[in-house]
């Protein structure tokens, strides 16, 4: 349960910061360009921290790292609710990214070890708890804001929730430190590099839906802007459901079928959304995409515990770092493609990538 709950804490904290963004923009009276640079600080620091984050587990053990990062994350959202200047936001958002990157890598290392020791399928359920944390964090923020609480008051309450969770569950984290022969920077090699490709395609598909599904619905399908957000909501709900039942699905079908057919189902979802104009059918496509992609990344993390090319700390660090490339740089690259040849072409490319992912997965399971 402790291994699951740290995923919840991460999602809950990030979902506390997200609703603050428009409030911060208004309070500081800054434009979208400055706000974009501030948000980029988080992505850059997270990306820079991830390749070396596994060394923290090696030196201090997962228990200490996750405890410290959990408490820091709780305190961080309080600071972000009340900083007085743009420059301070740049500093603290850089810190937020570093905390998030370190936590992300170490909670996945911890999850791989817990699953390996327990001999039970639980990786999909752990990743589902991140989505649950996001949902409850954003939902609670909205409810409290409707009741008239300020952003700082809400952040303090959310911080209290995080502190209470960490105080209770922190004692149960494993003190796992790894083999002790990790490199300073984790670079994927051998089959771990192929796992990284599988992860980056999945993350790119998620990032593409987050940033471009609304524009796709509006520009390619003529959907009113008021309904443009429905696509991502459907996709997110389907992915959450897929992960909540994912451990049983993987146990029933096996890892190979889940990854290979998951990629094909995800691709089918994109194709449906591209070729059919009916609003309901398009949403069905987005639901298929969410269900198909839901358990690919969790299975990849499970498989990292079975390979022997790299130590687990280094392997998880490398795959997480490579996968994050899809989240950080993928949507921007897709934006250039959309500007050049149209938003529909972007979705065609993503559909093709999930097909390629299935073929790579087939090869991976042959050599694993």
C-alpha positions as a printed NumPy array, in Angstrom:
array([[  0.   ,   0.   ,   0.   ],
       [  2.88 ,   2.374,   0.708],
       [  4.282,   1.705,  -2.766],
       [  0.915,   2.64 ,  -4.25 ],
       [  0.332,   5.685,  -2.065],
       [  3.496,   7.507,  -3.171],
       [  2.07 ,   7.524,  -6.713],
       [ -1.082,   9.073,  -5.274],
       [  0.954,  11.747,  -3.457],
       [  2.782,  12.689,  -6.651],
       [ -0.437,  13.039,  -8.658],
       [ -2.237,  14.85 ,  -5.825],
       [  0.551,  17.435,  -5.494],
       [  0.845,  18.127,  -9.227],
       [ -2.943,  18.481,  -9.472],
       [ -2.78 ,  21.06 ,  -6.676],
       [ -0.34 ,  23.22 ,  -8.63 ],
       [ -2.172,  22.995, -11.974],
       [ -5.321,  24.969, -10.9  ],
       [ -3.047,  27.661,  -9.446],
       [ -1.487,  28.453, -12.825],
       [ -4.217,  30.825, -14.109],
       [ -4.387,  32.431, -10.652],
       [ -0.634,  33.059, -10.677],
       [ -0.822,  34.473, -14.215],
       [ -3.504,  36.909, -13.142],
       [ -1.847,  37.877,  -9.846],
       [  1.547,  38.564, -11.42 ],
       [ -0.049,  40.149, -14.501],
       [  2.155,  38.211, -16.916],
       [  1.539,  37.123, -20.488],
       [  1.276,  33.604, -21.887],
       [  4.873,  33.82 , -23.163],
       [  6.319,  34.462, -19.699],
       [  4.031,  31.857, -18.16 ],
       [  5.195,  29.331, -20.745],
       [  8.831,  29.994, -19.815],
       [  7.999,  29.559, -16.129],
       [  6.328,  26.219, -16.76 ],
       [  9.289,  25.197, -18.907],
       [ 11.495,  25.59 , -15.816],
       [  9.696,  22.621, -14.279],
       [ 10.165,  20.443, -17.342],
       [ 13.827,  21.325, -17.797],
       [ 14.816,  20.66 , -14.181],
       [ 12.858,  17.414, -14.103],
       [ 14.545,  16.248, -17.294],
       [ 17.99 ,  17.215, -15.959],
       [ 17.417,  15.461, -12.63 ],
       [ 15.975,  12.178, -13.923],
       [ 19.166,  10.685, -15.428],
       [ 20.96 ,  10.928, -12.063],
       [ 17.991,  10.363,  -9.739],
       [ 18.72 ,   6.651,  -9.387],
       [ 21.955,   7.512,  -7.602],
       [ 19.934,   8.936,  -4.712],
       [ 18.375,   5.509,  -4.175],
       [ 21.823,   3.91 ,  -4.37 ],
       [ 23.308,   6.251,  -1.78 ],
       [ 20.417,   6.792,   0.627],
       [ 17.886,   4.04 ,  -0.146],
       [ 14.368,   4.409,  -1.535],
       [ 12.797,   4.896,   1.896],
       [ 14.773,   8.041,   2.753],
       [ 14.523,   9.51 ,  -0.761],
       [ 10.766,   9.039,  -1.024],
       [ 10.162,  10.376,   2.485],
       [ 12.186,  13.532,   1.827],
       [ 10.722,  14.116,  -1.64 ],
       [  7.173,  13.583,  -0.365],
       [  7.528,  16.173,   2.388],
       [  9.314,  18.599,   0.047],
       [  6.524,  18.239,  -2.504],
       [  3.93 ,  19.117,   0.127],
       [  5.863,  22.197,   1.259],
       [  6.545,  23.238,  -2.332],
       [  2.875,  23.664,  -3.26 ],
       [  2.403,  26.022,  -0.306],
       [  5.284,  28.234,  -1.458],
       [  3.946,  28.215,  -5.026],
       [  0.627,  29.592,  -3.829],
       [  2.044,  32.85 ,  -2.473],
       [  5.348,  33.861,  -4.09 ],
       [  5.52 ,  37.586,  -4.907],
       [  7.632,  37.711,  -8.086],
       [  8.27 ,  36.049, -11.444],
       [ 11.895,  35.335, -10.567],
       [ 10.954,  33.495,  -7.392],
       [  8.455,  31.425,  -9.361],
       [ 11.216,  30.536, -11.819],
       [ 13.392,  29.306,  -8.929],
       [ 10.665,  27.368,  -7.118],
       [  9.259,  25.829, -10.318],
       [ 12.78 ,  24.666, -11.125],
       [ 12.873,  23.11 ,  -7.65 ],
       [  9.421,  21.559,  -8.228],
       [ 10.694,  19.863, -11.38 ],
       [ 13.759,  18.533,  -9.581],
       [ 11.62 ,  17.126,  -6.754],
       [  9.139,  15.624,  -9.215],
       [ 11.846,  14.061, -11.381],
       [ 13.6  ,  12.521,  -8.394],
       [ 10.331,  11.237,  -6.949],
       [  9.176,   9.834, -10.295],
       [ 12.305,   7.759, -10.803],
       [ 12.56 ,   6.525,  -7.217],
       [  8.894,   5.613,  -6.81 ],
       [  9.163,   3.496,  -9.973],
       [ 12.356,   1.835,  -8.724],
       [ 10.53 ,   1.135,  -5.461],
       [  7.481,  -0.176,  -7.345],
       [  9.579,  -2.567,  -9.44 ],
       [ 11.234,  -3.981,  -6.302],
       [  7.954,  -4.316,  -4.38 ],
       [  6.289,  -6.104,  -7.289],
       [  9.29 ,  -8.377,  -7.79 ],
       [  9.427,  -9.342,  -4.112],
       [  5.678,  -9.816,  -3.757],
       [  5.416, -11.95 ,  -6.932],
       [  2.059, -10.255,  -7.594],
       [  0.836,  -8.108, -10.461],
       [  0.482,  -4.586,  -9.109],
       [  2.302,  -2.144, -11.419],
       [ -0.811,  -1.042, -13.326],
       [ -2.639,  -0.392, -10.067],
       [  0.258,   1.714,  -8.811],
       [  0.222,   3.892, -11.916],
       [ -3.573,   4.14 , -11.628],
       [ -3.134,   5.697,  -8.181],
       [ -1.261,   8.601,  -9.815],
       [ -4.349,   9.308, -11.923],
       [ -6.582,   8.989,  -8.854],
       [ -4.357,  11.483,  -7.059],
       [ -4.652,  13.924,  -9.963],
       [ -8.429,  13.553, -10.03 ],
       [ -8.902,  14.01 ,  -6.285],
       [ -6.351,  16.817,  -6.035],
       [ -7.959,  18.866,  -8.797],
       [-11.472,  18.032,  -7.588],
       [-10.799,  18.966,  -3.975],
       [ -9.115,  22.205,  -5.073],
       [-12.191,  23.145,  -7.099],
       [-14.594,  22.364,  -4.247],
       [-12.566,  24.338,  -1.709],
       [-12.216,  27.268,  -4.132],
       [-15.998,  27.28 ,  -4.627],
       [-16.345,  27.508,  -0.847],
       [-14.304,  30.707,  -0.932],
       [-10.9  ,  29.522,   0.287],
       [ -7.825,  31.227,  -1.147],
       [ -5.158,  29.37 ,  -3.101],
       [ -2.792,  29.534,  -0.128],
       [ -5.417,  28.156,   2.275],
       [ -6.161,  25.302,  -0.143],
       [ -2.45 ,  24.606,  -0.604],
       [ -1.956,  24.405,   3.179],
       [ -4.838,  21.921,   3.486],
       [ -3.469,  19.829,   0.608],
       [ -0.011,  19.991,   2.163],
       [ -1.499,  18.719,   5.441],
       [ -3.033,  15.767,   3.591],
       [  0.339,  14.952,   2.006],
       [  2.19 ,  15.283,   5.326],
       [ -0.327,  13.011,   7.074],
       [  0.017,  10.377,   4.341],
       [  3.817,  10.537,   4.446],
       [  3.934,  10.333,   8.232],
       [  1.77 ,   7.221,   8.259],
       [  3.004,   5.338,   5.18 ],
       [  6.619,   6.57 ,   5.026],
       [  7.777,   3.985,   7.559],
       [  6.721,   1.171,   5.197],
       [  8.869,   2.164,   2.199],
       [ 11.634,  -0.334,   1.467],
       [ 15.212,   0.781,   2.207],
       [ 16.351,  -0.692,  -1.138],
       [ 19.682,   0.784,  -2.363],
       [ 20.485,  -1.272,  -5.454],
       [ 23.593,  -3.127,  -6.529],
       [ 26.013,  -0.256,  -5.959],
       [ 27.563,  -0.316,  -9.463],
       [ 25.341,   2.27 , -11.151],
       [ 26.923,   4.85 , -13.448],
       [ 26.678,   8.584, -12.699],
       [ 24.289,   9.057, -15.606],
       [ 22.002,   6.186, -16.612],
       [ 22.185,   5.59 , -20.377],
       [ 19.957,   2.805, -21.757],
       [ 21.739,  -0.075, -23.434],
       [ 20.716,  -3.372, -24.959],
       [ 17.133,  -4.374, -24.409],
       [ 16.682,  -1.467, -21.976],
       [ 17.045,   0.87 , -24.963],
       [ 14.142,  -0.929, -26.64 ],
       [ 12.092,  -0.57 , -23.45 ],
       [ 12.869,   3.145, -23.635],
       [ 11.485,   3.315, -27.181],
       [  8.281,   1.564, -26.073],
       [  7.932,   4.059, -23.208],
       [  8.627,   7.167, -25.282],
       [  5.971,   6.204, -27.851],
       [  3.378,   5.707, -25.106],
       [  4.28 ,   8.991, -23.41 ],
       [  4.217,  10.764, -26.764],
       [  0.717,   9.381, -27.39 ],
       [ -0.431,  10.636, -23.969],
       [  1.2  ,  14.027, -24.463],
       [ -0.302,  14.324, -27.933],
       [ -3.773,  13.709, -26.563],
       [ -3.292,  16.174, -23.708],
       [ -2.098,  19.043, -25.888],
       [ -3.673,  18.435, -29.299],
       [ -6.936,  16.478, -28.929],
       [ -8.948,  19.667, -28.357],
       [ -7.446,  21.35 , -31.415],
       [ -8.03 ,  18.2  , -33.467],
       [-11.706,  18.113, -32.498],
       [-12.16 ,  21.795, -33.224],
       [-10.196,  22.125, -36.465],
       [-10.497,  18.689, -38.063],
       [-13.952,  17.665, -36.827],
       [-15.659,  21.046, -36.46 ],
       [-16.528,  20.479, -32.788],
       [-17.435,  23.589, -30.814],
       [-14.69 ,  24.844, -28.496],
       [-16.957,  24.278, -25.501],
       [-16.773,  20.533, -26.207],
       [-13.136,  20.394, -27.29 ],
       [-11.991,  19.147, -23.884],
       [-14.283,  16.117, -23.947],
       [-11.822,  14.059, -25.968],
       [ -9.045,  14.245, -23.399],
       [-11.521,  13.61 , -20.569],
       [-12.735,  10.429, -22.309],
       [ -9.171,   9.322, -22.981],
       [ -8.117,   9.954, -19.35 ],
       [-11.137,   8.119, -17.917],
       [-10.51 ,   5.126, -20.19 ],
       [ -6.825,   5.031, -19.225],
       [ -7.688,   5.172, -15.519],
       [-10.189,   2.324, -15.882],
       [ -7.661,   0.35 , -17.92 ],
       [ -5.043,   0.702, -15.2  ],
       [ -7.411,  -0.038, -12.321],
       [ -8.211,  -3.415, -13.922],
       [ -4.811,  -3.705, -15.587],
       [ -3.141,  -6.094, -13.155],
       [ -5.896,  -8.651, -13.639],
       [ -5.838,  -8.14 , -17.408],
       [ -2.07 ,  -8.709, -17.549],
       [ -2.422, -11.785, -15.363],
       [ -5.131, -13.181, -17.629],
       [ -3.634, -12.338, -21.032],
       [  0.078, -12.148, -20.311],
       [  2.55 ,  -9.299, -20.738],
       [  3.221,  -9.94 , -24.419],
       [ -0.402,  -9.727, -25.545],
       [ -1.093,  -6.671, -23.398],
       [  1.773,  -4.698, -24.944],
       [  1.435,  -5.878, -28.553],
       [ -2.343,  -5.747, -28.782],
       [ -2.453,  -2.654, -26.59 ],
       [ -0.411,  -0.781, -29.186],
       [ -2.668,  -2.025, -31.986],
       [ -5.84 ,  -1.065, -30.094],
       [ -4.386,   2.381, -29.403],
       [ -3.589,   2.782, -33.091],
       [ -7.115,   1.674, -34.008],
       [ -8.433,   4.368, -31.666],
       [ -6.473,   7.044, -33.498],
       [ -7.583,   5.699, -36.898],
       [-11.248,   5.747, -35.865],
       [-10.919,   9.336, -34.716],
       [ -9.25 ,  10.294, -38.006],
       [-11.515,   8.632, -40.562],
       [-14.95 ,   9.044, -38.909],
       [-16.614,  12.398, -38.318],
       [-19.383,  11.28 , -35.959],
       [-18.734,  12.789, -32.527],
       [-19.653,   9.627, -30.594],
       [-17.472,   7.412, -32.784],
       [-14.544,   9.807, -32.387],
       [-14.93 ,   9.624, -28.604],
       [-15.075,   5.83 , -28.885],
       [-11.743,   6.04 , -30.68 ],
       [-10.277,   8.099, -27.858],
       [-11.597,   5.556, -25.349],
       [ -9.916,   2.722, -27.275],
       [ -6.711,   4.719, -27.292],
       [ -6.838,   5.125, -23.512],
       [ -7.626,   1.456, -22.906],
       [ -4.98 ,   0.234, -25.348],
       [ -2.166,   2.433, -24.043],
       [ -3.077,   2.135, -20.35 ],
       [ -0.911,  -0.826, -19.392],
       [  2.   ,  -0.62 , -21.819],
       [  4.212,   1.547, -19.595],
       [  3.394,  -0.377, -16.37 ],
       [  4.334,  -3.652, -18.118],
       [  7.567,  -2.066, -19.352],
       [  8.498,  -1.216, -15.753],
       [  7.669,  -4.769, -14.676],
       [  9.926,  -6.161, -17.395],
       [ 12.812,  -3.981, -16.191],
       [ 12.874,  -6.134, -13.081],
       [ 13.429,  -9.236, -15.238],
       [ 16.294,  -8.027, -17.45 ],
       [ 19.952,  -8.427, -16.434],
       [ 21.672,  -6.008, -18.823],
       [ 21.53 ,  -3.08 , -16.38 ],
       [ 21.022,  -2.763, -12.594],
       [ 17.392,  -2.036, -11.741],
       [ 18.135,   1.491, -10.472],
       [ 19.924,   2.424, -13.694],
       [ 17.392,   0.692, -15.94 ],
       [ 14.388,   2.423, -14.357],
       [ 16.221,   5.763, -14.381],
       [ 17.155,   5.4  , -18.055],
       [ 13.687,   4.379, -19.247],
       [ 11.965,   7.092, -17.196],
       [ 14.332,   9.724, -18.601],
       [ 13.881,   8.583, -22.199],
       [ 10.103,   8.307, -21.751],
       [  9.984,  11.832, -20.377],
       [ 11.413,  13.069, -23.687],
       [  8.043,  12.153, -25.191],
       [  6.194,  14.279, -22.637],
       [  8.552,  17.254, -22.689],
       [  9.551,  17.644, -26.33 ],
       [  7.02 ,  15.489, -28.196],
       [  4.008,  17.834, -28.102],
       [  6.171,  20.765, -29.238],
       [  7.503,  18.73 , -32.164],
       [  3.958,  17.7  , -33.045],
       [  3.053,  21.384, -33.009],
       [  5.578,  22.12 , -35.756],
       [  4.171,  19.217, -37.768],
       [  0.619,  20.452, -37.244],
       [  1.639,  23.939, -38.392],
       [  3.29 ,  22.533, -41.505],
       [  0.938,  19.82 , -42.751],
       [ -2.128,  19.909, -40.484],
       [ -3.388,  18.483, -37.218],
       [ -4.794,  15.345, -38.871],
       [ -1.28 ,  14.426, -39.996],
       [ -0.177,  14.536, -36.361],
       [ -2.766,  11.928, -35.4  ],
       [ -1.778,   9.793, -38.424],
       [  1.837,   9.846, -37.225],
       [  0.806,   8.847, -33.699],
       [ -1.306,   5.982, -35.067],
       [  1.707,   4.778, -37.055],
       [  3.995,   5.01 , -34.027],
       [  1.738,   2.736, -31.973],
       [  1.814,   0.172, -34.79 ],
       [  5.615,   0.394, -34.833],
       [  5.552,   0.003, -31.057],
       [  3.69 ,  -3.301, -31.414],
       [  6.319,  -4.648, -33.829],
       [  9.156,  -3.548, -31.527],
       [  7.38 ,  -5.2  , -28.578],
       [  7.09 ,  -8.442, -30.533],
       [ 10.848,  -8.41 , -31.109],
       [ 11.534,  -7.523, -27.462],
       [  9.601, -10.526, -26.161],
       [ 11.513, -12.814, -28.523],
       [ 14.872, -11.793, -27.079],
       [ 13.832, -11.216, -23.44 ]])
